[in-house]
Amino acid sequence: MRRDEWAVGSGQSAVKTSLVSRVEGIVAIRNYRDLIAWQKAMDMIEDIYRSSKEFPRDEMYGLTSQIRRAAVSVASNIAEGEGRDNPREFAHFLRIANGSLREAETQTLIAERLKYLTAEQSAQIMDRTSEVGRILTGLRKSLNV
């Protein structure tokens, strides 16, 4: 896969496609929904929501809420940063998304330790967060700021 193929996907399938256009070395996209990073973050959110549905009821306002908010924050910050139309601001929001990603990872590990998640469920989420993290890092580096 060429470096200029990973940043933009196609719809829900996240198929690798060529970039829409390049302007002065900066990737131009139609909108945040074209970004594989955002698409993969949305997949991660689904995994976390499904897995956390089984958390104990007394965790509804604790760990359940926290892990879900952290996951949603990842995709939301990718979208908000892309909408700023400024590469430096976009990179800033990608850093925030990365922090939220680490928060979701930590909460996943807590849930596994508390036996709210099986080792399999935790591993699936951690694989997903690792993938999103790698894509976020590559996207941020591609902004050249």
RALIN-V851822 format. One record per residue. RES is the residue in three letters. SS is DSSP state (~ for helix, > for strand, _ for the rest). PSI is psi as a letter, one per 40 degrees, with the letter a starting at -180 (NA if undefined). BURIAL is I if it has 16 or more other ideal C-beta (glycine too) atoms within 10 Angstrom, else O. Layout:
BEGIN
res=RES ss=SS psi=PSI burial=BURIAL
res=RES ss=SS psi=PSI burial=BURIAL
END
This chain:
BEGIN
res=MET ss=_ psi=h burial=O
res=ARG ss=_ psi=i burial=O
res=ARG ss=~ psi=d burial=O
res=ASP ss=~ psi=e burial=O
res=GLU ss=~ psi=d burial=O
res=TRP ss=_ psi=d burial=I
res=ALA ss=_ psi=d burial=I
res=VAL ss=> psi=h burial=I
res=GLY ss=_ psi=a burial=I
res=SER ss=_ psi=h burial=O
res=GLY ss=~ psi=a burial=O
res=GLN ss=~ psi=d burial=O
res=SER ss=~ psi=e burial=O
res=ALA ss=_ psi=f burial=I
res=VAL ss=_ psi=h burial=O
res=LYS ss=_ psi=h burial=O
res=THR ss=_ psi=i burial=O
res=SER ss=_ psi=i burial=O
res=LEU ss=_ psi=i burial=I
res=VAL ss=_ psi=d burial=O
res=SER ss=> psi=i burial=O
res=ARG ss=> psi=h burial=O
res=VAL ss=> psi=h burial=O
res=GLU ss=_ psi=f burial=O
res=GLY ss=_ psi=e burial=O
res=ILE ss=> psi=h burial=O
res=VAL ss=> psi=h burial=I
res=ALA ss=> psi=h burial=O
res=ILE ss=_ psi=i burial=I
res=ARG ss=_ psi=d burial=O
res=ASN ss=_ psi=i burial=O
res=TYR ss=~ psi=d burial=I
res=ARG ss=~ psi=e burial=O
res=ASP ss=~ psi=e burial=I
res=LEU ss=> psi=h burial=I
res=ILE ss=~ psi=d burial=I
res=ALA ss=~ psi=d burial=I
res=TRP ss=~ psi=d burial=I
res=GLN ss=~ psi=d burial=I
res=LYS ss=~ psi=d burial=I
res=ALA ss=~ psi=d burial=I
res=MET ss=~ psi=d burial=I
res=ASP ss=~ psi=d burial=O
res=MET ss=~ psi=d burial=I
res=ILE ss=~ psi=d burial=I
res=GLU ss=~ psi=d burial=O
res=ASP ss=~ psi=d burial=I
res=ILE ss=~ psi=d burial=I
res=TYR ss=~ psi=d burial=O
res=ARG ss=~ psi=d burial=O
res=SER ss=~ psi=d burial=I
res=SER ss=~ psi=e burial=I
res=LYS ss=_ psi=d burial=O
res=GLU ss=_ psi=e burial=O
res=PHE ss=_ psi=i burial=I
res=PRO ss=_ psi=i burial=O
res=ARG ss=~ psi=d burial=O
res=ASP ss=~ psi=e burial=O
res=GLU ss=~ psi=e burial=I
res=MET ss=_ psi=d burial=O
res=TYR ss=_ psi=e burial=O
res=GLY ss=_ psi=b burial=O
res=LEU ss=~ psi=d burial=I
res=THR ss=~ psi=d burial=I
res=SER ss=~ psi=d burial=O
res=GLN ss=~ psi=d burial=I
res=ILE ss=~ psi=d burial=I
res=ARG ss=~ psi=d burial=I
res=ARG ss=~ psi=d burial=O
res=ALA ss=~ psi=d burial=I
res=ALA ss=~ psi=d burial=I
res=VAL ss=~ psi=d burial=I
res=SER ss=~ psi=d burial=I
res=VAL ss=~ psi=d burial=I
res=ALA ss=~ psi=d burial=I
res=SER ss=~ psi=d burial=I
res=ASN ss=~ psi=d burial=I
res=ILE ss=~ psi=d burial=I
res=ALA ss=~ psi=d burial=I
res=GLU ss=~ psi=d burial=I
res=GLY ss=~ psi=d burial=I
res=GLU ss=~ psi=d burial=I
res=GLY ss=~ psi=e burial=O
res=ARG ss=_ psi=e burial=O
res=ASP ss=_ psi=f burial=O
res=ASN ss=_ psi=h burial=O
res=PRO ss=~ psi=d burial=I
res=ARG ss=~ psi=d burial=O
res=GLU ss=~ psi=d burial=I
res=PHE ss=~ psi=d burial=I
res=ALA ss=~ psi=d burial=I
res=HIS ss=~ psi=d burial=I
res=PHE ss=~ psi=d burial=I
res=LEU ss=~ psi=d burial=I
res=ARG ss=~ psi=d burial=O
res=ILE ss=~ psi=d burial=I
res=ALA ss=~ psi=d burial=I
res=ASN ss=~ psi=d burial=I
res=GLY ss=~ psi=d burial=O
res=SER ss=~ psi=d burial=I
res=LEU ss=~ psi=d burial=I
res=ARG ss=~ psi=d burial=O
res=GLU ss=~ psi=d burial=I
res=ALA ss=~ psi=d burial=I
res=GLU ss=~ psi=d burial=I
res=THR ss=~ psi=d burial=O
res=GLN ss=~ psi=d burial=I
res=THR ss=~ psi=d burial=I
res=LEU ss=~ psi=d burial=O
res=ILE ss=~ psi=d burial=O
res=ALA ss=~ psi=d burial=I
res=GLU ss=~ psi=d burial=I
res=ARG ss=~ psi=d burial=O
res=LEU ss=_ psi=e burial=O
res=LYS ss=_ psi=f burial=O
res=TYR ss=_ psi=d burial=I
res=LEU ss=_ psi=i burial=I
res=THR ss=_ psi=i burial=O
res=ALA ss=~ psi=d burial=O
res=GLU ss=~ psi=d burial=O
res=GLN ss=~ psi=d burial=I
res=SER ss=~ psi=d burial=I
res=ALA ss=~ psi=d burial=O
res=GLN ss=~ psi=d burial=I
res=ILE ss=~ psi=d burial=I
res=MET ss=~ psi=d burial=O
res=ASP ss=~ psi=d burial=O
res=ARG ss=~ psi=d burial=I
res=THR ss=~ psi=d burial=I
res=SER ss=~ psi=d burial=O
res=GLU ss=~ psi=d burial=I
res=VAL ss=~ psi=d burial=I
res=GLY ss=~ psi=d burial=I
res=ARG ss=~ psi=d burial=O
res=ILE ss=~ psi=d burial=I
res=LEU ss=~ psi=d burial=I
res=THR ss=~ psi=d burial=O
res=GLY ss=~ psi=d burial=O
res=LEU ss=~ psi=d burial=I
res=ARG ss=~ psi=d burial=I
res=LYS ss=~ psi=d burial=O
res=SER ss=~ psi=e burial=I
res=LEU ss=_ psi=e burial=I
res=ASN ss=_ psi=f burial=O
res=VAL ss=_ psi=NA burial=O
END
